[in-house]
Amino acid sequence: MLVSTDPIDWQNFSIEDADLEFLSAYLLEQETPLGPEALAMQLIVNRITNPRPQPKDGESEKAYLPKETYAVGDKVYFPALKNIGGRVSAVRPAAVIGGDGFDVISVAMEDGGTREFAARLAQHLLNDPPKQEASQVDAAAEAKQHAKDIAPTLVEALQASPEFVYIAGRWFPKALIVDVDPGQLNVAEAILDMAGGGPLPTSQLLGEVELPDGVNPKLAEFSLDLALQHDDRFDEVGSTGEVAWFLRRLEPDAVQKTPIYLRYTPVGFDPSPLTEDMRDLVRTLDDELSFHSLLDDNAPEVADVALIFPHWRAGSLPLTPKMAKLFPSAIESPRVRFTFVDEKSGETFPGWVVRQQRYIYGLREWLVKQGLMPGSVVRLRRGDEPGQIVVSSDAHRSSKEWVRTALVGADGGVVYATLKQQVNGAFDERMMIHLPGELAPIDAIWEKRTNQPAGLESIVAQTLQELAKLSLQGNVHAAEVYSAVNLTLRCPPGRILALLAGDPRFEHVGHLHFRIAEGA
């Protein structure tokens, strides 16, 4: 649709009450919940095709020019202030020494408050605003181009309005929501229970949860989604663009509560001792605790992950910028359910993205079955079907290798030896740690440290001292220290490196290798 209009500054666009009234009426007419960008497009088209209306009472409203004379009661609007309007509430002469005088007008603004402006002022830049020819604008094209620009502002306005409700990225007027009673929610619980907890789409639940006849199917689905969202029994676990429900009580414990091996309380540290090589290593190790954002437009389609002990033990993977691009995500759902596919066997098993705690869960049984260990490399790629992640290890490599082996003494201390072990799949030599026998002694260390935290300084010193015994020169690579420290304490690499580089007890001997300083 082509219309003649003055240009609108969409980058500095503000939402007015009339805009929300328009959107409410539009949604009521369509009976279909919409997302913020779809609503923003309708709003833009409406603004373009229905420019600022004239006052309903027939009074004239004119653009403010400093050279004009105004009287109390005059209606004006201000092009330089996004065309906001107001009514002149007072006029007084300005106190001027010499020269021509002018007036000061007080204007009660339609957005609240009172502001003052100059009037009867012959010389002023705004007296000669640049002339803009009305142009032919394609409203639909304009809406498509600028919907993303105004969507965040629109969401803020919708959130502040009591007239709208929100679920799974869509908005709708509260007035048309269909009531869902406790009995109907009990039916939904029973359906999910029979499905092993889920996940099931809302449309499938609607087949058994009987809502009133004649209700628009999309409105019925939205209403049920809203009722389920406000009931603690249900968890929305669908990826972006999809809504799927799961019974919270049937979700794995490690999804509801962060496993002990992945828990970390952030501690500030001074990163200034880190060299550029050390910072590169932090990025290469790709630890989820090293990143403040999950945004990475350059993330690969295939990812290789060298497991540290906490993730190997919990059966999880780090949710980092690289991994976040690969795995299903969501706008708001804290947990997202997806499916792992074993590349070799085709076997499928459930996986979970735990967004807020930044880990991916569901691999423990698969890791054990594959005979993998801390330091083993897991390869991941998107599957052929949406919501599938194909997981594999290099099954062609299975041999005896000299491997760093951790042994737990009777006192709970960890010592290391280089022993020949059976190795399945690809591995990172610096990260590899073999754990012979039962895991109970290692687990006991983790349990003890939940109640009696140990200082990182002493753990790093003990770890470096033990690892140095495996080297003729007594030098240990920082990645080896990082992997070994995480055998008994969850800690990001940046903090470990900052300690190694900044503490005089440790000596950096080059190429990211460290040793215990002489006399330490």
N, C-alpha and C positions, 0 to 999 in steps of 0.2 A: 504494500500500500504506500503510494507516494503522497506526502503532505507537505505544505509549506510551513516552516517553523524556524524560529530562532534557535541557534545551537544551545545545547544544555551541557553543563560541565558535569559529566558523569563521575569524574574522579572525586569531586567534592559534593556529591549528591546527598541530600538529606531527605529522610522519610517523613512525610506529613500524615496527620490523622486521616486526611482524605484518601491517601494512598492505601492505608490499612482498610478503610471502609470499602474501597474499590475491590481489594483482594478478597475480603470476606464475602462480598456479593458475588464475585467471580467464582470462588470455590463452592459457595452454596448452589450456584447455578449448575456448575459442572458435576457436583457431588463426587469429586475425585481429588484425594489428597495429592499435593504436589511438593516437590523439593524446592529449595531456595532459588536455584537458577531458573527453573521453569516459572516461578512466581515473579522473579526479577524481569524476565522477558515480557510477561504480561503487563507489568507495571510500566516498563519503558514504553511499550506500544501505547498504553493509555495516556501517559504523559505527553507523548508526541502528538497523538491524534486528538487529544482533548487538552489544549493549553489552558493556562491560568484563567479560570472563569471570571466573568464580571460579577460584582456584588449582587446578591439576590434582591436587595431592596431597591435596585434601580439607580443607586447613587453612582456617580462617575468615580473612577479610580485612575489616577495618572501617575506616570513615572516621576520619581523625584529628580529635580534639577535644582542645584543651589541658587540659580538666578531667579527662580520663580518666587512668587509671594503666596503664602499659605495662611489659612484662617483655621481657627479651632473647629474641629469636626470634619475637616477635609480628609479623604482617604487617599493614601499614596502607597506605591510599592517601590522597591529599591532594586534596580537591575544589578547593581554592584554587590548586593547581598542575596544573591540567588532568587531575586524577585519576591522576597518576603514582603508582606504588606503591613500596614498599620494605620492608625487614625491620629491626627494632630490633636493633642490634648492641651497645649499651651503655646503661646507665642510671646516672646519678650525681645526688646531691643538689646543688642550686644553693646557692651561698654567699649568704645573705640576712641582713642586719642588721635585726633586729626584724621583726615581722609573720610571716605564715605562709610556710613554705618551700614549694618546689616541686622537681620533678625536671627534669633535662635529659636527653633521650634522643638517642642517635646513631642515625641511620637510614642503612643502606646502600641507596641509591636504585637502582632498576632501570635507570635510564639511565646509571649509572656515578657514582662519587663518593659521599661521605658528607656528610650535612647534620645539623644539630642543631635540635631543637625543644623547646619547653616542654611539660611534662606535670604532671599533678596541680596545675593552676593554676586556681583556682575562678573568678577574674575575668578574662575575656578575651573580646574581641569574637567570636572564632571559635567560642566555646561555644554561641552562639545564631545560627547562620547563617540567613539568610532562607529560609523554607520555600518550596520550589518544587513545585507540584503537577505530577505527571506529566501531560504533555499529549499529545493525539493529533496526531501529525506525519505528514504525507504525505511519505514518504521520497523519492519521485520528484521532487516539487515542491521539496523542500529541496535535493536534488542539483542540479537545474537552476538554482536560485537562487544556490548558493554554489560551483559548480564552478570558476568563474573566480577566486574568492577563494583557493582552495587550490592551483590549478594551478601557480603559480610555485614554491611550496614542494615540491610533488610532483615537479616537473622537477628541482629540486636533488637530491632524494633518489634519483631514478632515475639521474641523472648520476653520483652517488657510488657507486652499486651496480654491481659487476662482473657482475651477473646479467642486466642489460638492455642491449639495443643500440637504436640510434636512426637513422632515416633519414627525411628529408622530412616531419618533423613527427609521426612515428609511432614507437611503442615496442613491443618484443617481447622475450620471454626468449631469451637467447643459446642456451639448451639445444636449442631446436627449429629453429634456423636451418639451412637446407639448404646443403650445400657446393656452391660453384660453382668449377670448376677452371679453370686457365689456358686450356685449349682452348675452353671455352665462352665465356670473355671474348674470345678471338680471333674467334669467330664473331660476337659482338655488335659488335666493331670493324668487321668486314667489312660487316655490314648497314648500319651508320651511314655507312661510307665510300661505299657504293653510293647512299645517300640524300643525298649531298652534305654529309655531316657531321651531318645531323639537322635539326631535332629530331624524335625519335621517342619515343612513350610506352613504358614498360616492357612493357606488354601486347603490343605489336607485336614487341619483341625476343624475348619469350618464345616466340613462334610458331616461331622458328628455333633458339633456344638451348634445347636439350632437357634439362630437369631430370627427375629420377626420376618415374615414373608414380605416381599415387595421392596426390601432395602437394597439399594445399589450394592452390587457385590464388592466393589472397591471400598465403599464406605463401611460395609460390614467387616471386611478384612482389616481396615484401619482401626475400627472400634475394638475388635478383638485384640489386635496388637497392643493397643493402648492399655487395655485391661490386664493383659499378661505382663506388660512392662511394670505395672504397679503392684504386682504380686510377687513376693520374694521366692515363691516356689519355682518360678520360671526364669530362664536365662536366654537372652537373645544372642545367638552364636553365629549368625550368618555373616558372610563377607559383604563388602560394599556392594550395594545394589540388590542384595538378597536378604530376606528375613527368614530365619529358621530358629526354632525354639527347642530348648533342652531342659530337662528337669535338673535343677541345681543339685539336689541330693544324690543324683546318680553320676555326676561329673567326677572324674578322678580327684583324689585328695591333692595331688600335686598340681592340679589346675586351680583348685580353690585356695590352696595355701602354698606359698613358695617353699620348695624343698630346702632342707637345712643346708645343703651343699651350695645353693645359689644365693643365700642370703648375704647381703652386704650393707653395712651402714656407711653411707658416704662420709669420707673424712677429707677435709681440705689439706692440700699439700702444695709446696712451692715448686712449680714446674721449671723454674729458671735454670737449674743445672742440666736439663735435658738438651743434648745436642740435636742437630737435625737428623742424624742417623738414628738416634734414640726415638725421636718422634715418628720417623718412618717405620721403625719396628712396632711402635704402638699401633699404627694404622694397619700394618701387615698382620699382626696378631688378631685383630678384629674381635676384640672383647666387647661384649654389650655394655659393660660398665664404663667404657672409654668414650661414649658418644652422648651428646646432649640432644641430638635430633636424629630421626630415622629417615630424613629426606636425602636421597641420592639418585639423581637422574641418570647417573652413569653405571648403575648397578648391573652386573652381568646376568645373562639368562641362565648360566650354569655356575654353581658355587661349590668350591671345595672347602671343607671345614676340618681343621686339625683339632681333635677333641682334647680339652683339658679335663682333669679328673672330675671336677664338680658336674660338668655336663655329661660325661660318660656315666657317672654313678647315678645321676638323676634320670638319665635317658632323655636328655634335652639338647637343644642347640641354642646358640646365642642369637637373639633378635637384634641385628645390627643394621645400619643403612643398606649394606649389600644384601642381607637376607630379607629385609623388609620389602624390597622390591620384588623378590621372588615369591614370597608367601602371600596367601590371601590376607587382606586387611579389612578394616571396617572404619566407619566414621566415628562411632561411639562405643560399640560393643567392646567390653574389656577382654572378652575371650572369643576366639573365632575357631570353629570346628572345621577341619578339612580331612583329607584322606591321604595317607602315605601309600605309595605303591613300590614294592620291591622290584627293581628293574629286572633281576634275573628270574625270579619265580612268578612274578605277576601277583603275588599275595598282597592284599590290601589290609590296612589297619588304621585306626583313628589317630589323628594328630590334632594338637591344639596350639593356637597362637595366643600366648598370654601377654597381651600388649603392654599393660602398665608395668609389669615386672620384667619385660623384655626377654622372654625366653620362649622356645618352641618345645612342646612336650609330646612324648609318645613313642620314643625310640628304644626304651630300655630292653625289651625282649628281643628286638631285632639286633641290637648291638651284641647281646650275649650270644644269640644264635649265629651271628657272623664271626664270633671269636675275636672281636675288636677290643682294643684297650686304649687307655689315655695316650694320645699322640697319633692314633689311627686317623686316617683321612676319610671323611665321608663326602660323597659327591651328591649334589641335589640339582634337580631341574624341574621345570613345570611339566605336568603330565598332559596327555592328549585331551583330557576332560577338564572342565573348570573345577577348581577346588581340589585338584590332585597334584601331589608332589612326588616325583620319582626319586627314590633313594638307592644308592649303590655304594659298594666299595670295590677296590681292585681285587677281585676274587682270584685272578690268575697268579698273584704273588702269595705263596704260602711256603715258608721255609724257616729254617733255624737261623736266627740272627743274634748277634751280640747286642743285648739290650740293657739299658739302665733299669735296674730292678730295685724296688723299694721293699725294705724289710722293717717290720715294727717290732721293737724289743719289748721285753716284759715291763719296762718302765714307761712304755708309750712313746719312746723316742724313735725317730725314723733314721735308718742308715741306708746307704746305697752300695750296690755292687753291680759290676758289669757281668752278666751271665747270659749264656745262650738260651734263647727261648723260642718257642714256636710263634711265628708272626703270620697273621692272615691279613692280606690287603696292603694297600699303600700306607705309609706312615711318614710323619715328620720326625727325623732323627733327633732333633733337639728337644722335641716335646714328648717323646715316647717314654713311658714309665710302665714297667710290668709289675703287677701285683700278684705274687704267688699266694696260693692258699685262700683262706677265708677273708672276707672283707670286714668282719666284726671288729678287729683291732683298729682299723682305720676309722670305721664308723664311731667307735668309742671316743676317739680323739675329737671328732666333730661334735658329739654330744657333750663332752666335757667343756669344750670351748664356748658352747652357748651360754653356760653359766659362769665360766671362768675364762673370759677373753684373754688371749695372750697378745703381747706386744709385737707388732710387725717387725720392729728392729731386731728383736732377739730371734724371731723365726727366720728372717733373711740371713742373719749372721750364721745361725746353726746350719741352714740349708746350704749356703755358700761353702762353709767349712767342710760339710760332708761331700758335696759334689766335687770339690777341689781334689779330694783323695783319688778320684777316678781319672785325673789328668796328670801327666808327667810334669807339666809346667805349673800345675795348680791354678790354671785359669779356667773360668767358667763363662759360657755365653749367657747373656741376659735372658734369652728365651728359655734356657734350661732352668735358670733360677725362677722365672715366672711360673713355668709349668710345675716345678717341684714345690714352690710355696703354696700353690693352689691345691696341692695334694692334701693339705690339712687346714688351709685358711683361704676363704674367697677374697681375692684382692685383684684389682685391675693392674695391668702392666705399667701404666704411667706412674703410679704411686711407688711401685717397687723400683723402677728405674731411677726416679727422683731420689730415693733413699740410697741406692747404690752409687749414684753420681755425686751426691751431696754430703755423704757421711764420711768423715776421714778414716773410719775403720775399714773402708773398702777402697781399693785402688783400681782405676780404669786403665787397663793396659792396651787399649786400642781395639778397634773392630768389634765393639760391643762385648768385649770380654772383661771380666772383673776377677779380682783375687782379694784375699784378706791382706790388708796392708801390714807391712812389717811393724812389729811392736804393738799391733792392735790386740 
